[in-house]
Amino acid sequence: PFSQRALLTLEEKKLPYKTHLINLSNKPQWSSCYFFYSKDDKDGSEQVLLDELNALEEQLKSTFVQNGPYVNGEKISAVDLSLAPKLYHLKVALAYFKKWSVPESLTHVHNYMELLFSRESFQKTKTPKDEYLIAGWEPKVDA
């Protein structure tokens, strides 16, 4: 579940690759999403995440009106491929661990997520089962 961005890029560019499973007890480190790890509902981490999602909403809204559904317009870019796994992890893991989801008011973010998640490359490279993704986050969230 921690290599999807690279796999998406390879798929989009139609380059050959071979996948290898990663030992979840020795997986790569993430740039952190503090809301995942937060044990304090009042520490502000949820608002930081909401601020980021609102900024993405505004970017997508302005891009969509002018050029197309992706961050840079009509064609998918490296930015979209980078965001796709992060948004998927956010969707699955936060629903599981915090019973949280992206607010419905962020319609462009929801549409963007659906667009990214429906791409053939995403479907071919995503974690086969959400339980694997959850298992990858569990040690960090429960720490």
C-alpha positions, 0 to 999 in steps of 0.5 A: 500500500505504500508504493502506489504512487510509483506504480500509478506513474509506471502504469500511466506511462505504460512502462513495464514493472515487477511488484514486490511485497513489503514487510509491514513491520519494516515499511518505508516512513511517511510524511505524517498526517497528524490527524491519523495519530491524534488522540486529542479531539481538540488539538487542532489536527482535524482543522489542519486537515480540513484547511488543506482539503478546502485549499484543494477544493478551491484549486479544483474548483478554479481549474475545473471551470477553466480547463478540466477535472485535474489539478493542472487541467484536462490531463492527469499530471504527477501532482494528481498521481501523487495525491491519489494514494494519499486521498485513498489512504485518507478515505479508507484509514480515517473512516476506519480509525476515526469514523471520519470522512471528507465533508460532503460540502467539498464536492470538487474534492469528492468528484476528484477522488472518484475520478482518480480512484476510477482510473484503470491505473489506480485500480490496477495498483491499489492495495488489493484489500482495504484491510491491508491498508488498515494493517499498514496504518494500525501500528502508527495509529495505535502507537 
